[in-house]
Amino acid sequence: MQALQTENKNDNETCSAGCKIQGKNAGGLLYNDDDVDIRSFNIPANFDLGNVVDAITTGDGWFLLRNMYTERDITMAREKVYHHNKADKMIKHKKHTTTDDAHNNYSGMVWALFNKGKIFEKMAQHPVILNISNVVLGERSTISSYAANTVLPGQGGQLPHLDYPYYRTFYPANNQNIMDNAPPLSVQFITLLTDFSVENGATAVRPNSHKLPRYPDDKDDFYKHAIQMEGKAGDVVVIAGALQHCAMANKGNGLRSGMLQHMAPVYVKPFEAMGDYVREDIKEHATVEMRRLLAIDHPYPVFKQ
């Protein structure tokens, strides 16, 4: 992969694309919801739907899409995330060594992104994300979880894991093979809000591990076969939900931050209660794509008497 720049650009107040940045508003942010162009999207030059689908199903289990978001959009999202997780002020690092769900309580996590700013509505509806989800998970696939994770300099990594719903207890205890040929049950889209490098803790994946989904209890074996996914801010990494992966330790000098958009078929119960926590005003002005993501028009479960 292309070598990464180590310079941290989190504090830039200009865009190389020529966009005009407002002065800091009352909340201390450079942008507000009025600055979001909800219908303007980058289509990555290396995007070929068939290639991506093959990669995350019958291929290695992951694919890097380059320059999927503009510097302006990334700046808007990143400053919102840092505003909520106080990334520059976090000093306590949680160590994850025991429970399977420890990665969901990682220091620096920001949940309920839809309620944090219009930029997250836009990014969730990127046509590339919807197209991939349509083919792999079904045309009524929904957003199961939407969060951001920031890893501080000196912070340790996560335990290797699989994404929801592929937790250890997902498989029948007496017949794990029954699910080996099941259709994909989730796809994760990781939007890079900063550059990802080996030094700053880029996500590690074990290629091909999604083909026979098993929880990575043997950490040493995982690390022996894992590689780290490097990329630049604005890139998106697509991974199969059943692919073994984890955030690695940040040994660099800057923050490493990414957004996590977890997609699932409409028949899989979402990880987050999207329909409950998303604000009513957001639902009221939701686009067709947004209504699909939130399963607003999905009729089930129904109430019968």
C-alpha positions in Angstrom: 0.0 0.0 0.0 1.0 3.6 -0.4 3.2 5.0 2.3 1.4 7.3 4.7 2.3 10.8 5.8 3.0 11.0 9.5 2.1 14.7 9.8 -1.2 15.2 11.7 -3.6 17.5 9.8 -6.4 17.6 12.4 -6.0 21.3 13.1 -6.0 22.6 9.5 -8.5 25.4 8.9 -8.3 25.4 5.1 -9.2 22.8 2.5 -6.9 21.8 -0.3 -10.0 21.4 -2.5 -10.6 25.2 -2.3 -13.6 25.1 0.0 -14.2 28.1 2.2 -14.2 27.5 5.9 -16.3 29.6 8.2 -14.9 31.2 11.3 -15.5 29.3 14.5 -19.1 29.4 15.5 -20.6 29.7 19.0 -19.9 26.0 19.7 -16.2 26.4 18.9 -16.6 24.5 15.6 -15.6 25.6 12.1 -18.8 24.3 10.5 -22.5 23.9 11.2 -25.3 21.9 9.6 -26.0 24.7 7.1 -22.5 24.0 5.6 -23.4 20.4 4.7 -24.1 19.7 1.0 -26.3 16.6 1.4 -26.3 15.6 -2.3 -22.7 16.0 -3.3 -20.6 12.9 -3.2 -17.2 11.7 -4.4 -17.1 8.4 -6.3 -13.7 6.8 -5.7 -11.6 6.3 -8.8 -10.9 2.7 -7.9 -14.6 1.8 -7.3 -15.9 -1.1 -9.2 -18.9 -2.7 -7.5 -18.1 -6.2 -8.7 -14.5 -6.0 -7.5 -15.6 -4.8 -4.0 -18.3 -7.4 -3.7 -15.9 -10.2 -4.7 -13.2 -8.9 -2.3 -15.5 -9.0 0.8 -17.3 -12.2 0.0 -15.0 -14.7 -1.9 -11.8 -12.7 -1.7 -9.6 -11.6 1.3 -12.6 -10.1 3.1 -11.7 -6.4 2.8 -11.3 -3.5 0.3 -9.8 0.0 0.4 -11.8 2.7 -1.4 -9.6 5.8 -1.9 -10.8 9.4 -1.6 -14.4 8.6 -1.0 -15.0 11.8 1.0 -13.7 15.3 0.4 -11.4 17.0 2.9 -14.2 19.4 3.7 -16.6 16.6 4.7 -13.9 14.8 6.7 -13.1 18.1 8.5 -16.7 18.5 9.4 -17.1 15.0 10.7 -13.8 14.9 12.6 -14.4 18.2 14.5 -17.8 16.9 15.5 -16.3 13.7 16.8 -13.6 15.5 18.7 -16.1 17.9 20.1 -18.1 15.0 21.7 -15.2 12.7 22.8 -12.9 15.6 23.9 -10.1 13.7 22.2 -7.5 16.3 23.1 -8.4 16.0 26.8 -8.8 12.3 27.2 -6.1 10.9 29.5 -7.6 7.6 30.8 -6.9 4.5 28.7 -9.0 1.4 29.2 -7.1 -1.9 28.8 -9.1 -4.6 27.1 -7.9 -8.1 28.1 -11.0 -10.0 29.3 -14.6 -9.7 28.1 -15.7 -10.2 24.5 -17.7 -6.9 24.4 -14.8 -4.7 25.7 -14.3 -3.2 22.3 -17.7 -1.6 22.5 -16.7 0.4 25.6 -13.4 1.6 24.1 -12.1 5.0 25.3 -12.8 7.6 22.6 -16.0 6.0 21.3 -18.8 8.4 20.2 -22.2 6.7 19.6 -25.5 7.9 18.1 -23.8 9.9 15.3 -27.1 10.7 13.6 -27.9 13.0 16.5 -24.5 14.7 16.4 -24.7 16.6 13.1 -26.1 16.6 9.6 -22.7 15.6 8.2 -23.3 12.1 9.6 -26.6 11.9 7.8 -24.9 12.7 4.5 -22.0 10.3 5.0 -24.3 7.4 5.9 -26.2 7.8 2.6 -23.2 7.7 0.4 -24.3 5.9 -2.8 -21.2 3.6 -2.8 -22.2 2.4 0.7 -25.8 1.8 -0.4 -24.8 0.0 -3.6 -22.4 -2.4 -1.9 -25.0 -3.1 0.9 -27.7 -3.7 -1.7 -25.7 -6.4 -3.4 -24.2 -8.1 -0.4 -27.0 -7.7 2.2 -30.2 -7.0 0.2 -31.9 -3.9 -1.1 -33.6 -3.2 2.2 -30.4 -3.6 4.3 -30.3 -1.2 7.2 -27.8 0.6 9.4 -27.2 -1.5 12.5 -24.7 0.7 14.3 -23.1 4.1 13.6 -20.2 5.3 15.8 -16.7 6.8 15.8 -13.6 5.6 17.5 -10.5 7.7 18.4 -7.3 6.1 19.6 -4.9 8.3 21.5 -1.1 8.3 21.3 0.1 5.7 23.6 -3.2 3.9 23.8 -3.3 0.1 23.6 -5.3 -1.8 21.0 -8.6 -3.8 21.2 -9.0 -7.5 21.5 -9.3 -9.3 18.2 -13.0 -9.9 17.5 -15.8 -10.3 14.9 -18.5 -7.7 14.4 -22.1 -8.1 15.4 -23.9 -10.5 15.1 -20.9 -12.8 14.8 -20.1 -12.9 18.5 -19.0 -16.2 20.2 -22.5 -17.0 21.3 -23.9 -16.5 17.8 -23.1 -20.1 16.7 -24.8 -23.2 18.1 -22.5 -24.7 20.7 -22.9 -28.2 19.4 -22.8 -27.6 15.7 -20.8 -24.6 14.6 -20.6 -25.8 11.0 -24.3 -25.1 10.5 -23.5 -21.4 9.8 -20.5 -21.8 7.6 -22.4 -21.4 4.3 -24.9 -18.8 5.6 -25.2 -15.6 3.7 -23.3 -12.5 5.0 -25.0 -11.0 8.0 -23.1 -7.7 8.2 -20.6 -5.4 6.4 -18.6 -2.7 8.2 -17.6 0.5 6.5 -14.7 2.3 8.2 -14.3 5.9 7.2 -10.8 7.2 7.9 -11.1 10.6 9.7 -7.3 10.7 10.0 -4.5 8.9 8.2 -4.2 5.2 9.3 -0.7 3.8 9.6 1.1 0.9 11.2 2.6 3.4 13.6 -0.7 5.0 14.8 -2.7 1.8 15.2 -4.4 1.1 11.8 -7.0 -1.6 12.0 -5.6 -5.1 11.8 -7.4 -7.8 9.9 -6.8 -11.5 9.3 -7.4 -12.0 5.5 -9.8 -14.8 4.5 -10.9 -15.5 8.1 -14.5 -14.6 7.2 -14.9 -17.7 5.0 -15.0 -19.9 8.0 -16.2 -17.5 10.8 -14.7 -18.3 14.1 -14.1 -16.1 17.1 -10.4 -15.2 17.4 -9.8 -16.6 20.9 -6.1 -17.4 20.0 -4.7 -13.9 20.0 -1.2 -15.0 19.2 -2.4 -16.9 16.1 -4.5 -13.8 15.0 -1.5 -11.4 15.2 0.7 -13.9 13.4 -1.5 -13.9 10.4 -2.9 -10.3 10.5 -2.1 -7.3 8.4 -2.8 -3.6 9.1 -5.0 -1.6 6.7 -3.3 1.7 5.9 -5.0 4.6 4.2 -5.5 8.4 4.2 -8.2 10.6 5.7 -11.2 10.4 3.3 -10.6 6.7 2.4 -13.1 4.0 3.3 -12.2 0.4 4.2 -15.0 -2.1 3.6 -14.7 -5.3 5.6 -16.9 -8.4 6.0 -18.6 -8.5 9.4 -17.2 -12.0 9.9 -13.6 -11.0 9.3 -11.4 -11.2 12.4 -10.0 -7.7 13.2 -9.1 -5.2 15.9 -7.8 -1.7 16.5 -4.1 -1.8 17.1 -2.0 0.2 19.7 -1.3 3.9 18.7 2.5 4.2 18.9 2.5 7.6 17.0 2.3 11.2 18.1 -1.2 12.0 16.8 -4.8 10.9 17.1 -6.1 8.0 15.0 -9.8 8.3 14.3 -12.4 6.6 12.2 -16.1 6.2 11.8 -17.8 2.8 11.9 -20.9 2.3 9.8 -22.2 -1.2 10.4 -24.8 -2.5 7.9 -27.0 -5.6 8.2 -29.9 -7.3 6.4 -33.3 -5.9 7.4 -34.1 -9.3 9.1 -31.2 -9.0 11.5 -32.0 -7.1 14.7 -29.8 -4.0 14.8 -26.9 -3.6 17.3 -28.2 -0.2 18.2 -31.8 0.8 18.7 -31.8 3.2 15.8 -35.5 3.7 15.6 -35.6 4.8 19.3 -32.6 7.1 19.6 -32.6 9.0 16.3 -34.4 12.3 16.9 -37.9 12.8 15.6 -36.9 15.9 13.6 -34.3 13.8 11.7 -36.9 11.2 10.9 -39.4 13.8 9.7 -37.0 15.3 7.1 -35.5 11.9 6.2 -34.7 11.2 2.5 -35.8 7.9 0.9 -32.3 6.6 1.5 -32.4 7.6 5.1 -35.8 6.0 5.7 -34.4 2.8 4.2 -31.3 3.0 6.5 -33.5 3.4 9.6 -36.1 0.8 8.4 -38.8 3.4 9.0 -41.1 1.8 6.5 -40.3 -1.8 7.4 -43.6 -3.3 8.7 -42.1 -5.9 11.1 -42.5 -6.9 13.8 -46.3 -6.5 13.7 -48.7 -6.4 16.6 -51.3 -9.2 16.3 -54.3 -9.9 18.6 
